[in-house]
């Protein structure tokens, strides 16, 4: 899978993706699956950083 960090990358769906991943994270925490939760939490943080990064036109 190629990592597209070009200005044209469409990030409009990230809020919904992050919300869905946060629901899954809560379920992993509830099930005490801490290693999986830690990996998912790191992925969510990366998506948040990508979303917050300024984009040039």
Secondary structure, 3 states (H helix, E strand, C coil): CCCCCCCCCCCCCHHHHHHHHHHHHHHHHHCCCHHHHHHHHHHHHHHHHHHHCCCCC
